[in-house]
């Protein structure tokens, strides 16, 4: 499913699905904690999810077509 993620949102979600947390993602991308939190918030709104875990599970299920 296409959620119209920006390139940065796509990267943040990819890193989340690889098991990285918000702080590690911020450090890896040389961005502030608040900036990455905002990216997560945007992604959760676009996917109608309410937590980072729910977001990661939804994306991974869709990637692997698991119901």
N, C-alpha and C positions, 0 to 999 in steps of 0.2 A: 504494500500500500504506500502511496506517495503522500507524505505529510508536508511537502513543501518546506523542508528544513533548509536553512541557509547553509552554505559550506561549513561555517564554524559550528553551527548546531549539529550538523552531521558528524563532524569530527568529535565533538563532545559526547554524542550518543555512542559513537563507535568505541571511544575510550571507556565509557561507562560499561558497555557490554563486554569489554575485555577485563572488567573487574576493578578498574581504577575508581577511586573516590574523588569527590569534589576537590579536595586540597591537592591531591597528586595531579589531577588534570590541570588545575590552575598553574601549578609549578611547571609542568611539562610544556604548557602552551604560553608560558610567561604572561599570564593574565591574572587579574586580581580575583580573589575569592568571590567578590560580589558580581563581577562580570560573568564568571562561570555559573554562579547561582542563577543569574538572569537568563542565561542560555538554557539551563535546565527548566526554569519556569516556562519559557517559551515553548520548549519541546513538550512539556507535560500538557500545556494548554492545547497544542496542536494534535496531541494523541489522546486527549481526554483521560489522562492518568493523573494520579495524585501523589506519587512518590517516585524517587529515583528507582527503587526496586521494581515497582509496577511498570515504569517506563521501559526498563531493561528487559523484563520478562515479555512484555508485549512485542517489542522489536525483535527479540530472539525467536519468539514463537512464530512471528510472521516470516522471518528469514528462513526458518526450517520447516515451515508449514505444519506446526504442531498445534493441535487443538486441545 
